[in-house]
């Protein structure tokens, strides 16, 4: 399964795990569970786990 990307649906009421081919990087896909459209990130776009503390905090609601 090296050619498959696993990504979680961003819809907070769904959170299904999507498994898509590597070729979908940078393309939009639709969650089969809830229909939410999301873009599969291109390779290397997520910050490494040790850099998560450098991200800005969410503004208060």
Residue frames as a rotation matrix with the C-alpha (Angstrom) as fourth column:
UNK 1
0.559 0.829 0.000 0.00
0.829 -0.559 0.000 0.00
0.000 0.000 -1.000 0.00
UNK 2
-0.339 -0.789 -0.512 2.91
0.706 -0.573 0.416 2.37
-0.622 -0.220 0.752 -0.59
UNK 3
-0.873 0.032 0.487 0.96
0.390 -0.554 0.735 4.07
0.294 0.832 0.471 -3.39
UNK 4
0.166 0.986 -0.002 -1.97
0.668 -0.111 0.736 5.02
0.725 -0.124 -0.677 -1.14
UNK 5
-0.809 -0.293 0.510 -2.45
-0.113 -0.774 -0.623 8.12
0.577 -0.562 0.593 1.00
UNK 6
-0.088 0.782 -0.617 -4.64
0.921 0.301 0.249 7.96
0.381 -0.546 -0.746 4.11
UNK 7
-0.908 -0.119 0.401 -6.23
0.016 -0.968 -0.250 11.26
0.418 -0.221 0.881 5.10
UNK 8
-0.567 0.724 -0.393 -9.02
0.728 0.217 -0.651 12.11
-0.386 -0.655 -0.650 7.53
UNK 9
0.000 0.690 0.723 -12.12
0.771 -0.461 0.440 13.93
0.637 0.558 -0.532 6.34
UNK 10
-0.882 -0.426 0.202 -12.01
0.232 -0.765 -0.601 17.51
0.410 -0.483 0.773 7.69
UNK 11
-0.031 0.946 0.324 -15.77
-0.379 -0.311 0.872 17.50
0.925 -0.095 0.368 8.42
UNK 12
-0.712 -0.353 0.607 -15.95
-0.656 0.027 -0.754 17.34
0.250 -0.935 -0.250 12.24
UNK 13
0.140 0.826 0.546 -19.16
-0.862 0.372 -0.343 15.32
-0.487 -0.422 0.765 12.18
UNK 14
0.846 0.136 -0.515 -17.70
-0.447 0.709 -0.545 12.73
0.291 0.691 0.661 9.77
UNK 15
0.224 -0.896 0.383 -13.95
-0.899 -0.038 0.437 12.21
-0.377 -0.443 -0.813 10.35
UNK 16
0.940 0.101 0.327 -13.88
0.027 0.930 -0.367 9.20
-0.341 0.353 0.871 7.97
UNK 17
-0.080 -0.996 -0.026 -10.44
-0.227 -0.008 0.974 8.00
-0.971 0.084 -0.226 6.87
UNK 18
0.878 0.315 -0.360 -10.07
-0.387 0.025 -0.922 8.33
-0.281 0.949 0.144 3.10
UNK 19
-0.024 -0.876 0.482 -7.57
0.178 0.471 0.864 6.19
-0.984 0.106 0.144 1.22
UNK 20
0.896 0.310 -0.318 -6.65
-0.191 -0.378 -0.906 7.71
-0.401 0.872 -0.280 -2.13
UNK 21
0.609 -0.703 0.368 -3.92
0.792 0.506 -0.343 7.00
0.055 0.500 0.864 -4.72
UNK 22
-0.163 -0.802 -0.575 -0.66
0.670 -0.518 0.533 9.02
-0.725 -0.298 0.621 -4.66
UNK 23
-0.663 -0.122 0.738 -1.67
0.725 -0.352 0.593 10.50
0.188 0.928 0.322 -8.04
UNK 24
0.391 0.898 0.202 -4.41
0.772 -0.439 0.459 12.55
0.501 -0.023 -0.865 -6.34
UNK 25
-0.169 -0.515 -0.841 -1.89
0.851 -0.507 0.139 14.84
-0.497 -0.692 0.523 -4.56
UNK 26
-0.892 -0.184 -0.412 -2.89
0.058 -0.952 0.300 18.44
-0.447 0.244 0.860 -5.18
UNK 27
-0.727 0.686 -0.013 -6.34
-0.019 -0.002 1.000 17.45
0.686 0.727 0.014 -6.51
UNK 28
-0.441 0.689 0.576 -9.81
-0.896 -0.298 -0.330 17.77
-0.055 -0.661 0.748 -5.02
UNK 29
-0.795 0.283 -0.537 -11.65
0.152 0.950 0.274 14.65
0.588 0.136 -0.798 -3.86
UNK 30
-0.050 0.864 0.501 -15.04
-0.777 -0.349 0.524 14.09
0.627 -0.363 0.689 -2.27
UNK 31
-0.801 -0.155 0.579 -15.60
-0.550 0.574 -0.606 12.14
-0.238 -0.804 -0.545 0.93
UNK 32
-0.684 0.536 -0.495 -17.75
-0.051 0.642 0.765 9.09
0.727 0.549 -0.412 0.17
UNK 33
-0.618 0.422 -0.664 -19.32
0.784 0.392 -0.481 9.25
0.058 -0.818 -0.573 3.65
UNK 34
-0.054 0.579 -0.813 -20.50
0.624 -0.616 -0.481 12.87
-0.780 -0.534 -0.328 3.87
UNK 35
0.564 0.291 0.772 -19.77
0.824 -0.264 -0.502 14.47
0.057 0.920 -0.389 0.48
UNK 36
0.730 -0.374 -0.571 -17.31
-0.041 -0.859 0.511 17.08
-0.682 -0.350 -0.643 1.80
UNK 37
0.822 -0.510 0.253 -14.85
0.325 0.056 -0.944 18.21
0.468 0.858 0.212 -0.87
UNK 38
0.733 -0.661 -0.159 -11.20
-0.099 -0.335 0.937 18.44
-0.673 -0.671 -0.311 0.20
UNK 39
0.696 -0.612 -0.376 -7.87
-0.558 -0.133 -0.819 18.98
0.451 0.780 -0.434 -1.50
UNK 40
0.844 -0.503 -0.188 -5.24
0.536 0.775 0.335 16.28
-0.022 -0.383 0.923 -1.01
UNK 41
0.719 -0.600 -0.350 -2.05
-0.369 -0.757 0.540 18.06
-0.589 -0.259 -0.766 0.12
UNK 42
0.700 -0.610 -0.372 0.98
-0.327 0.190 -0.926 18.00
0.635 0.770 -0.067 -2.12
UNK 43
0.517 -0.568 -0.640 4.01
0.712 0.700 -0.047 16.16
0.475 -0.432 0.767 -0.80
UNK 44
-0.439 -0.836 -0.329 5.84
0.859 -0.284 -0.425 17.96
0.262 -0.470 0.843 2.01
UNK 45
-0.217 0.384 0.898 3.20
0.062 -0.912 0.405 20.64
0.974 0.144 0.174 2.71
UNK 46
0.835 0.526 -0.162 2.50
0.171 0.032 0.985 19.65
0.523 -0.850 -0.063 6.33
UNK 47
0.260 -0.778 0.572 4.88
-0.830 -0.483 -0.280 20.95
0.494 -0.402 -0.771 9.00
UNK 48
-0.367 -0.438 -0.821 6.98
0.062 0.869 -0.492 18.32
0.928 -0.232 -0.292 10.77
UNK 49
0.475 0.686 -0.551 5.54
0.571 0.236 0.786 17.31
0.670 -0.688 -0.279 14.18
UNK 50
-0.110 -0.578 -0.808 8.31
0.981 -0.195 0.006 19.09
-0.161 -0.792 0.589 16.12
UNK 51
-0.940 -0.230 0.250 7.36
0.292 -0.923 0.249 22.39
0.174 0.307 0.936 14.43
UNK 52
-0.080 0.995 0.056 3.68
0.723 0.019 0.691 22.32
0.686 0.095 -0.721 15.41
UNK 53
0.170 0.112 -0.979 4.43
0.906 -0.408 0.111 24.54
-0.387 -0.906 -0.171 18.41
UNK 54
-0.812 -0.528 -0.250 5.54
0.370 -0.795 0.480 27.28
-0.452 0.297 0.841 15.96
UNK 55
-0.487 0.706 0.514 2.03
0.645 -0.105 0.757 27.50
0.589 0.700 -0.405 14.46
UNK 56
-0.794 0.245 0.557 -0.12
-0.440 -0.863 -0.248 30.44
0.420 -0.441 0.793 15.58
UNK 57
-0.826 0.563 0.017 -2.84
0.323 0.497 -0.805 29.70
-0.462 -0.660 -0.592 18.10
UNK 58
-0.335 0.808 0.484 -6.46
0.803 -0.025 0.596 29.85
0.493 0.588 -0.641 16.97
UNK 59
-0.801 0.110 0.588 -8.11
-0.269 -0.944 -0.191 33.19
0.534 -0.311 0.786 17.68
UNK 60
-0.848 0.531 0.012 -10.76
0.185 0.317 -0.930 33.11
-0.497 -0.786 -0.367 20.43
UNK 61
-0.530 0.743 0.409 -14.41
0.720 0.139 0.680 32.82
0.449 0.655 -0.608 19.34
